[in-house]
Amino acid sequence: MPNVDFVVAGAGHNSLITACYLVKAGFSCCVIDARSIPGGGCATEEILGPGYGIDTCSTGHTLMLQNPIIRADELGLVEKYGLSYLHPDPVAHVALPDGEQITMSLDCEATMAELARYSEKDAQSYGRLIAEFDELRPLLGKARSGPIGMAPSMKSLLAEHPRGGIWARRMAMSARDIILREFESPHVRAFMGWLSFQTAVPIDQAGTGILPYQIAAPRQASSWSIPKGGSGRLTDALVGFLGDHGVTFYCNATVARLILDDGRCVGVETNDGRAFRAKQGVVSTIHVKHLADMAPHEAWGEDFIFGTDTYNVGVPFFASYLATSAPPVFETPRGPRTAVSAGYAGWLENLVQSGRDIYDKRLSEEVAWLLVATPTLVDPSRAPEGHHTVKFLTHTIYDLPGVGPAGWADRKEAFADKLIETIRRFCPDFTDDVILQRMTKSPVDIEALNPHMIHGAPHGGDRSATFAGDQRPVPGWASHRMPIPGLYQTGGTTHPGGSITGFPGRNAAMVVLRDLGLDISNIMAV
């Protein structure tokens, strides 16, 4: 087995980004992953037959566009490796329980006019929300585009801001409380709740108050941006960069344990007995709850083990992927509507209850939150001519009452039927004969495909106040260095969390390079 400077354990987009900056600095790397392909949750696969490119986890990359790796094209992923993004308009279309529907357009005035059909006051509140986020956006950029301890904290930035006290309280509140305060119409509240639940954190949790701003404003500015060709095109560009720098990939290789030498991590061993050794260190994107079991507990220390034991893995997902001969077309009094990002929202109280049900391990009786992604509306390259790919996504529980996780095998198709029937109320032409192929994945299936997604939760863990910032993943160990010397952690379990942002990967690279006496800005200047 190769003896390189760094072993990268896990090939999610964040660890690939870390590896890119390390090889840019002149270090050698190898990348190991349990799956047959790199990318983790950033993958596009032909699971429904040739020509149908299905995003098997992530689709939207809106927050990734704010990362210097894309914004400044630091690694040439855009210029040299062909990565490009599409910005669909409409941004979103959401159906509501009483048959009403709301369309979000890239034109903010048009979105406000849509909301004004329910409340002129709410339309003005929405416009104010979008405008006010501009004063917070640069602060978020500073706090999240640097590692904990190397970048200014949000608390310190707000302390110097003239309206910092307002934002500090908003960010400590729940999304539910923000929505109730700012909006009066149940329709607009449901729409804002649907947006806020996109990151799969129950919207009544403390610390989610930023979500109505953080999700609505960037999408209002640049849409639910998607890579042309599929989510996996980001992975392809990163793999291309790494391949050009001599990095070797070892897929179908599951890490079983860390190799320690005199208390220092010097490599990993896979479940087939292969040893991958590193001269400088190991970069992990293995979920921290699994990582803690890959070395003796005394090597981590009591506080770290307590932190991983109590870490909340987050909300499980349920997905159904379709190959179709037509997209879902929503019938409205104002004419037909389609959107790459569409869906259904229950009333705000239903959305709140669905999150509580999940954390209380109760299966909700009704569908409260549903995302219907049809990227082929703007990117026909993802399907044969005239055809479409459609993804139904919702939140649910992992452990079914009375039957446990194994019960999903018999229930998942009926559950998927329920999701489709929910949308057919508004899309009557989306009939069974339109659906050519279907694959359904319960939370159990999602976890089996990628063990990092514990219980089928793809976002790396809950991001409410208890598990954010310097609490993520474990208090005292939020700056990517782990208690075992030579071991670094990146990915969704680290600051600022899951979704396709690339910030955990770039931030981890900054820490590793700093420990080697290097500065990422100097490396990029070469």
Secondary structure, DSSP 4 states (H G I P E B T S, - for coil): --EEEEEEE--BHHHHHHHHHHHHTT--EEEE-SSSSSBTTS-EE-TTSTT--EESS----GGGGGSHHHHS-TT-TTTTT---EE--SS-EEEE-TTS-EEEE-SSHHHHHHHHHTT-HHHHHHHHHHHHHHHHHHHHHHHHHSS-BTTB--HHHHHHTSTTHHHHHHHHHS-HHHHHHHH---HHHHHHHHHHHGGG-S-TTSTT-TTHHHHHHHHHHHH-S-EETT-THHHHHHHHHHHHHTT-EEE-S--EEEEEEETTEEEEEEETTS-EEEEEEEEEE-S-HHHHGGGS-HHHH-HHHHHHHHT------EEEEEEEESS---B--TT--B--SEEEEE--HHHHHHHHHHHHTT---SS--EEEEE-GGGT-GGGSSTT-EEEEEEEE--SS-TTT-GGGHHHHHHHHHHHHHHHHHTT-TT--GGGEEEEEEE-HHHHHHH-TTSGGG-TTSS--SGGGSGGGSSSTT--SSB-SSTTEEE-STTSTT-SSS--HHHHHHHHHHHHHTT--HHHHHH-
